[in-house]
Amino acid sequence: MFILLALVSAIALSGCSLSRATPPAESAPDDQGKAVTAAAETTVRLFFPDQELQRLVKEERPLNGGAEEKVRQTFELLKGGPQNGQLTTLIPAKTRLLGVTIKDTQLEVNLSQEIRQSNVGSTGEALLIGSLVNSFSSLGYTGVQLIVEGQKVETLAGHLDISRPLSFFDELTIRQGPIPPPEKIGDIEKDVRQGHQQWRLDPLEVTRVDGIALGFEPEKDCFSLISQSEAVGKPVAKVRVRHGKMDFLVELTQPAGAGKEHIWVIRSVAAVPPGA
């Protein structure tokens, strides 16, 4: 009963519903389900891994040409690498795009065998596949089938199943796990006491603002305060965020002391299991 009441209160505080039917743009872009076929200029959202291999970050680039040409340009832009020096590409330089097959909103991409030569472990493999699938999905495709040398394969490097069509990976766009606290906590506390950065006293606002660096999008995502306790020695707050088709639980703490006069910082982020 307490949990139910907390959720109801959280939704009231956030002003949005956790059961929102239409996910944000990355999972349901305006053109999803309407793959562009005209030879018009459009914008693709390219997704590159960050240098620490913690999440995918988007960059926007213009494209020209028909549907197949846009897919080819997207692949070459991904292989060529990001403009942001804090990001990287995991596509081996010698990888070639051998063919493109489009059927309605389903896309099949035939890659050369070099795509399997990226030795980056399970996390890197997921980010490599997510980089391709998320970027192609931004062109409006609801399913992306990756094949190698004309054949379906179970995995690229032994970890993530690619034997079936894949859709946008929301979970790869958010940094998860323990989050290091900001530097110079004392200086931030002093700044807040002087009347600045008052949003740092509100765990919901801290999640919205500091969460941007973790991949959350305040203008699209739904933030709900689930619980908050300022007990001495154990100050903790929990915020649930709907990002695309997934929910994430953000845990915050007060590193400089418990109470309404102390700042909150994000301590960890974790995906919420489906149905939880």
C-alpha positions as a Markdown table, in Angstrom:
| # | Residue | x | y | z |
|---|---|---|---|---|
| 1 | Met | 0.0 | 0.0 | 0.0 |
| 2 | Phe | 2.8 | 2.4 | 0.9 |
| 3 | Ile | 4.5 | 1.8 | -2.5 |
| 4 | Leu | 1.2 | 2.4 | -4.3 |
| 5 | Leu | 0.7 | 5.6 | -2.5 |
| 6 | Ala | 4.2 | 6.7 | -3.1 |
| 7 | Leu | 3.8 | 6.0 | -6.8 |
| 8 | Val | 0.5 | 8.0 | -7.0 |
| 9 | Ser | 2.2 | 10.9 | -5.2 |
| 10 | Ala | 5.2 | 10.7 | -7.4 |
| 11 | Ile | 3.1 | 10.9 | -10.5 |
| 12 | Ala | 1.3 | 13.9 | -9.1 |
| 13 | Leu | 4.6 | 15.6 | -8.3 |
| 14 | Ser | 6.0 | 14.9 | -11.8 |
| 15 | Gly | 2.9 | 15.9 | -13.7 |
| 16 | Cys | 3.2 | 13.0 | -16.1 |
| 17 | Ser | 2.2 | 9.3 | -16.2 |
| 18 | Leu | 4.6 | 6.4 | -16.1 |
| 19 | Ser | 2.2 | 4.6 | -18.5 |
| 20 | Arg | 2.6 | 7.1 | -21.3 |
| 21 | Ala | 1.7 | 5.3 | -24.5 |
| 22 | Thr | 3.9 | 7.2 | -26.9 |
| 23 | Pro | 7.7 | 7.0 | -26.2 |
| 24 | Pro | 10.0 | 9.9 | -26.9 |
| 25 | Ala | 11.6 | 10.7 | -30.3 |
| 26 | Glu | 14.5 | 8.2 | -30.3 |
| 27 | Ser | 12.2 | 5.2 | -29.8 |
| 28 | Ala | 9.4 | 6.6 | -31.9 |
| 29 | Pro | 10.7 | 9.3 | -34.2 |
| 30 | Asp | 8.2 | 11.3 | -36.2 |
| 31 | Asp | 9.1 | 9.4 | -39.3 |
| 32 | Gln | 9.2 | 5.9 | -37.6 |
| 33 | Gly | 7.1 | 3.6 | -39.6 |
| 34 | Lys | 7.4 | 5.9 | -42.6 |
| 35 | Ala | 10.8 | 5.2 | -44.0 |
| 36 | Val | 11.8 | 8.0 | -46.4 |
| 37 | Thr | 12.0 | 7.1 | -50.0 |
| 38 | Ala | 12.0 | 10.5 | -51.7 |
| 39 | Ala | 15.4 | 11.9 | -52.7 |
| 40 | Ala | 15.1 | 14.8 | -50.2 |
| 41 | Glu | 17.4 | 16.1 | -47.7 |
| 42 | Thr | 16.9 | 14.8 | -44.2 |
| 43 | Thr | 18.7 | 14.6 | -40.9 |
| 44 | Val | 20.1 | 11.4 | -39.4 |
| 45 | Arg | 20.8 | 10.9 | -35.7 |
| 46 | Leu | 24.1 | 9.1 | -35.6 |
| 47 | Phe | 24.8 | 7.2 | -32.3 |
| 48 | Phe | 28.5 | 6.8 | -31.3 |
| 49 | Pro | 29.9 | 5.2 | -28.1 |
| 50 | Asp | 31.6 | 7.5 | -25.7 |
| 51 | Gln | 35.3 | 7.0 | -25.1 |
| 52 | Glu | 34.7 | 5.1 | -21.8 |
| 53 | Leu | 32.2 | 2.7 | -23.6 |
| 54 | Gln | 29.5 | 3.6 | -21.1 |
| 55 | Arg | 26.7 | 4.7 | -23.5 |
| 56 | Leu | 25.7 | 5.9 | -27.0 |
| 57 | Val | 25.6 | 9.6 | -27.7 |
| 58 | Lys | 23.9 | 11.1 | -30.7 |
| 59 | Glu | 25.2 | 13.5 | -33.3 |
| 60 | Glu | 23.0 | 14.9 | -36.1 |
| 61 | Arg | 24.2 | 15.1 | -39.7 |
| 62 | Pro | 22.4 | 16.0 | -43.0 |
| 63 | Leu | 21.7 | 13.4 | -45.7 |
| 64 | Asn | 20.7 | 13.5 | -49.3 |
| 65 | Gly | 19.4 | 11.0 | -51.8 |
| 66 | Gly | 16.9 | 8.2 | -51.9 |
| 67 | Ala | 16.2 | 5.7 | -49.1 |
| 68 | Glu | 19.0 | 3.3 | -50.0 |
| 69 | Glu | 21.5 | 6.1 | -50.5 |
| 70 | Lys | 20.7 | 7.5 | -47.0 |
| 71 | Val | 21.4 | 4.1 | -45.5 |
| 72 | Arg | 24.7 | 3.9 | -47.2 |
| 73 | Gln | 25.6 | 7.5 | -46.2 |
| 74 | Thr | 24.6 | 6.7 | -42.6 |
| 75 | Phe | 26.9 | 3.7 | -42.5 |
| 76 | Glu | 29.9 | 5.6 | -44.0 |
| 77 | Leu | 29.3 | 8.5 | -41.5 |
| 78 | Leu | 29.3 | 6.0 | -38.6 |
| 79 | Lys | 32.5 | 4.3 | -39.8 |
| 80 | Gly | 34.1 | 7.7 | -40.4 |
| 81 | Gly | 33.7 | 8.6 | -36.7 |
| 82 | Pro | 32.2 | 11.3 | -34.6 |
| 83 | Gln | 32.8 | 15.1 | -34.7 |
| 84 | Asn | 32.9 | 15.1 | -30.9 |
| 85 | Gly | 36.3 | 14.1 | -29.6 |
| 86 | Gln | 34.8 | 12.5 | -26.5 |
| 87 | Leu | 33.1 | 9.9 | -28.7 |
| 88 | Thr | 34.5 | 7.1 | -30.9 |
| 89 | Thr | 33.5 | 4.5 | -33.5 |
| 90 | Leu | 33.8 | 0.8 | -33.1 |
| 91 | Ile | 33.3 | -0.2 | -36.7 |
| 92 | Pro | 36.5 | -1.6 | -38.1 |
| 93 | Ala | 37.8 | 0.7 | -40.8 |
| 94 | Lys | 37.9 | -2.0 | -43.5 |
| 95 | Thr | 34.2 | -3.0 | -43.0 |
| 96 | Arg | 32.2 | -2.6 | -46.2 |
| 97 | Leu | 28.5 | -2.2 | -46.8 |
| 98 | Leu | 27.7 | -5.0 | -49.3 |
| 99 | Gly | 24.0 | -4.5 | -49.8 |
| 100 | Val | 20.8 | -2.9 | -48.6 |
| 101 | Thr | 17.3 | -4.4 | -48.7 |
| 102 | Ile | 14.3 | -2.3 | -47.8 |
| 103 | Lys | 10.8 | -3.6 | -47.4 |
| 104 | Asp | 8.3 | -1.1 | -46.0 |
| 105 | Thr | 9.8 | -0.1 | -42.6 |
| 106 | Gln | 12.1 | -3.2 | -42.4 |
| 107 | Leu | 15.8 | -2.8 | -43.2 |
| 108 | Glu | 18.3 | -5.5 | -44.0 |
| 109 | Val | 22.0 | -4.4 | -44.0 |
| 110 | Asn | 24.6 | -6.8 | -45.4 |
| 111 | Leu | 28.1 | -6.1 | -44.0 |
| 112 | Ser | 31.5 | -7.6 | -44.9 |
| 113 | Gln | 33.2 | -10.0 | -42.6 |
| 114 | Glu | 35.5 | -7.3 | -41.2 |
| 115 | Ile | 32.6 | -6.2 | -38.9 |
| 116 | Arg | 33.4 | -9.3 | -36.8 |
| 117 | Gln | 37.0 | -8.2 | -36.2 |
| 118 | Ser | 36.2 | -5.6 | -33.6 |
| 119 | Asn | 37.6 | -7.1 | -30.4 |
| 120 | Val | 35.9 | -4.9 | -27.7 |
| 121 | Gly | 34.2 | -7.4 | -25.4 |
| 122 | Ser | 30.6 | -7.8 | -24.6 |
| 123 | Thr | 29.9 | -4.2 | -23.7 |
| 124 | Gly | 31.7 | -3.0 | -26.9 |
| 125 | Glu | 29.8 | -5.5 | -29.0 |
| 126 | Ala | 26.5 | -4.2 | -27.6 |
| 127 | Leu | 27.5 | -0.6 | -28.3 |
| 128 | Leu | 28.7 | -1.5 | -31.8 |
| 129 | Ile | 25.4 | -3.1 | -32.7 |
| 130 | Gly | 23.5 | -0.4 | -30.9 |
| 131 | Ser | 25.3 | 2.3 | -32.9 |
| 132 | Leu | 24.2 | 0.7 | -36.1 |
| 133 | Val | 20.7 | -0.2 | -35.2 |
| 134 | Asn | 19.9 | 3.1 | -33.4 |
| 135 | Ser | 21.3 | 5.2 | -36.3 |
| 136 | Phe | 19.3 | 3.3 | -38.9 |
| 137 | Ser | 16.2 | 3.4 | -36.8 |
| 138 | Ser | 16.4 | 7.2 | -36.8 |
| 139 | Leu | 15.8 | 7.0 | -40.6 |
| 140 | Gly | 12.3 | 5.6 | -39.8 |
| 141 | Tyr | 13.0 | 1.8 | -39.8 |
| 142 | Thr | 11.2 | -0.2 | -37.1 |
| 143 | Gly | 13.3 | -3.3 | -37.6 |
| 144 | Val | 16.9 | -3.6 | -38.6 |
| 145 | Gln | 18.4 | -7.0 | -39.6 |
| 146 | Leu | 22.2 | -7.2 | -39.7 |
| 147 | Ile | 23.7 | -9.9 | -41.8 |
| 148 | Val | 27.3 | -10.7 | -42.7 |
| 149 | Glu | 28.5 | -11.7 | -46.1 |
| 150 | Gly | 24.9 | -12.4 | -47.1 |
| 151 | Gln | 24.2 | -14.8 | -44.2 |
| 152 | Lys | 22.3 | -14.4 | -41.0 |
| 153 | Val | 24.6 | -14.9 | -38.0 |
| 154 | Glu | 23.8 | -15.5 | -34.3 |
| 155 | Thr | 26.3 | -12.9 | -33.0 |
| 156 | Leu | 29.1 | -10.7 | -34.1 |
| 157 | Ala | 31.4 | -11.6 | -31.2 |
| 158 | Gly | 29.6 | -14.2 | -29.2 |
| 159 | His | 27.4 | -12.1 | -26.9 |
| 160 | Leu | 24.4 | -10.3 | -28.4 |
| 161 | Asp | 21.9 | -12.1 | -30.6 |
| 162 | Ile | 21.5 | -10.5 | -34.0 |
| 163 | Ser | 19.8 | -13.4 | -35.7 |
| 164 | Arg | 16.5 | -11.5 | -35.8 |
| 165 | Pro | 15.5 | -7.9 | -36.6 |
| 166 | Leu | 16.4 | -5.4 | -33.9 |
| 167 | Ser | 14.9 | -2.2 | -32.8 |
| 168 | Phe | 16.1 | 1.0 | -31.1 |
| 169 | Phe | 18.1 | 0.3 | -27.9 |
| 170 | Asp | 17.0 | 2.8 | -25.3 |
| 171 | Glu | 19.1 | 1.2 | -22.6 |
| 172 | Leu | 22.3 | 1.9 | -24.5 |
| 173 | Thr | 21.7 | 5.7 | -24.5 |
| 174 | Ile | 21.8 | 5.9 | -20.7 |
| 175 | Arg | 24.9 | 5.6 | -18.5 |
| 176 | Gln | 24.1 | 3.0 | -15.9 |
| 177 | Gly | 25.9 | 1.8 | -12.7 |
| 178 | Pro | 27.6 | 3.9 | -10.0 |
| 179 | Ile | 27.9 | 7.6 | -10.8 |
| 180 | Pro | 30.9 | 9.5 | -9.4 |
| 181 | Pro | 29.9 | 12.6 | -7.4 |
| 182 | Pro | 30.7 | 16.1 | -8.6 |
| 183 | Glu | 34.1 | 17.5 | -7.7 |
| 184 | Lys | 34.4 | 20.1 | -4.9 |
| 185 | Ile | 31.2 | 19.3 | -3.0 |
| 186 | Gly | 32.1 | 21.8 | -0.4 |
| 187 | Asp | 32.3 | 24.7 | -2.9 |
| 188 | Ile | 28.9 | 23.6 | -4.4 |
| 189 | Glu | 27.4 | 23.6 | -0.9 |
| 190 | Lys | 28.8 | 27.1 | -0.2 |
| 191 | Asp | 27.4 | 28.3 | -3.5 |
| 192 | Val | 23.9 | 27.0 | -2.7 |
| 193 | Arg | 24.0 | 28.6 | 0.8 |
| 194 | Gln | 24.6 | 31.9 | -1.0 |
| 195 | Gly | 21.4 | 31.4 | -2.9 |
| 196 | His | 22.7 | 30.0 | -6.2 |
| 197 | Gln | 21.9 | 26.6 | -7.8 |
| 198 | Gln | 18.9 | 26.1 | -5.6 |
| 199 | Trp | 17.8 | 23.3 | -7.8 |
| 200 | Arg | 20.5 | 21.1 | -6.2 |
| 201 | Leu | 18.3 | 21.0 | -3.1 |
| 202 | Asp | 15.6 | 19.1 | -5.0 |
| 203 | Pro | 16.4 | 15.5 | -6.0 |
| 204 | Leu | 13.9 | 15.6 | -8.9 |
| 205 | Glu | 15.5 | 18.7 | -10.4 |
| 206 | Val | 19.0 | 17.3 | -9.8 |
| 207 | Thr | 18.0 | 14.2 | -11.9 |
| 208 | Arg | 16.6 | 16.4 | -14.6 |
| 209 | Val | 19.7 | 18.7 | -14.8 |
| 210 | Asp | 22.6 | 16.4 | -14.0 |
| 211 | Gly | 20.9 | 13.6 | -15.8 |
| 212 | Ile | 21.5 | 15.3 | -19.1 |
| 213 | Ala | 25.1 | 14.2 | -18.9 |
| 214 | Leu | 23.9 | 10.6 | -18.4 |
| 215 | Gly | 21.7 | 10.6 | -21.5 |
| 216 | Phe | 18.3 | 11.7 | -20.1 |
| 217 | Glu | 16.4 | 14.3 | -22.0 |
| 218 | Pro | 14.3 | 16.6 | -19.8 |
| 219 | Glu | 12.2 | 17.9 | -22.7 |
| 220 | Lys | 11.1 | 14.4 | -23.6 |
| 221 | Asp | 11.5 | 12.1 | -20.6 |
| 222 | Cys | 9.1 | 11.7 | -17.7 |
| 223 | Phe | 10.6 | 12.2 | -14.2 |
| 224 | Ser | 8.8 | 11.0 | -11.0 |
| 225 | Leu | 10.0 | 11.2 | -7.4 |
| 226 | Ile | 9.3 | 7.8 | -5.9 |
| 227 | Ser | 10.7 | 8.3 | -2.4 |
| 228 | Gln | 12.8 | 10.7 | -0.3 |
| 229 | Ser | 14.3 | 10.3 | 3.1 |
| 230 | Glu | 16.7 | 12.7 | 4.8 |
| 231 | Ala | 17.4 | 10.5 | 7.9 |
| 232 | Val | 20.8 | 11.2 | 9.4 |
| 233 | Gly | 23.4 | 8.9 | 8.1 |
| 234 | Lys | 21.1 | 7.5 | 5.4 |
| 235 | Pro | 19.8 | 10.3 | 3.2 |
| 236 | Val | 18.5 | 8.8 | 0.0 |
| 237 | Ala | 16.0 | 9.7 | -2.8 |
| 238 | Lys | 14.8 | 7.6 | -5.7 |
| 239 | Val | 13.5 | 9.0 | -9.0 |
| 240 | Arg | 12.0 | 6.9 | -11.8 |
| 241 | Val | 12.6 | 8.1 | -15.3 |
| 242 | Arg | 10.7 | 7.0 | -18.4 |
| 243 | His | 13.1 | 7.2 | -21.3 |
| 244 | Gly | 11.9 | 5.9 | -24.6 |
| 245 | Lys | 10.3 | 2.5 | -24.0 |
| 246 | Met | 12.2 | 1.9 | -20.7 |
| 247 | Asp | 12.1 | 3.0 | -17.1 |
| 248 | Phe | 15.2 | 3.8 | -15.1 |
| 249 | Leu | 15.7 | 4.1 | -11.4 |
| 250 | Val | 18.0 | 6.9 | -10.3 |
| 251 | Glu | 19.2 | 6.9 | -6.7 |
| 252 | Leu | 20.5 | 10.1 | -5.1 |
| 253 | Thr | 22.2 | 10.9 | -1.8 |
| 254 | Gln | 23.4 | 13.9 | 0.2 |
| 255 | Pro | 27.2 | 13.7 | 0.5 |
| 256 | Ala | 27.7 | 16.7 | 2.7 |
| 257 | Gly | 25.0 | 15.9 | 5.3 |
| 258 | Ala | 21.3 | 15.1 | 5.6 |
| 259 | Gly | 18.6 | 17.8 | 5.7 |
| 260 | Lys | 16.8 | 20.3 | 3.5 |
| 261 | Glu | 19.8 | 22.7 | 3.4 |
| 262 | His | 22.1 | 20.1 | 1.8 |
| 263 | Ile | 22.5 | 19.3 | -1.9 |
| 264 | Trp | 21.6 | 16.0 | -3.6 |
| 265 | Val | 23.8 | 14.2 | -6.1 |
| 266 | Ile | 23.1 | 11.2 | -8.3 |
| 267 | Arg | 24.7 | 8.0 | -6.9 |
| 268 | Ser | 23.5 | 5.3 | -9.3 |
| 269 | Val | 21.3 | 4.6 | -12.3 |
| 270 | Ala | 19.8 | 1.2 | -13.2 |
| 271 | Ala | 17.3 | 0.0 | -15.7 |
| 272 | Val | 14.0 | -1.1 | -14.2 |
| 273 | Pro | 13.1 | -4.7 | -15.2 |
| 274 | Pro | 9.9 | -4.9 | -17.4 |
| 275 | Gly | 6.8 | -5.1 | -15.3 |
| 276 | Ala | 8.5 | -3.9 | -12.1 |
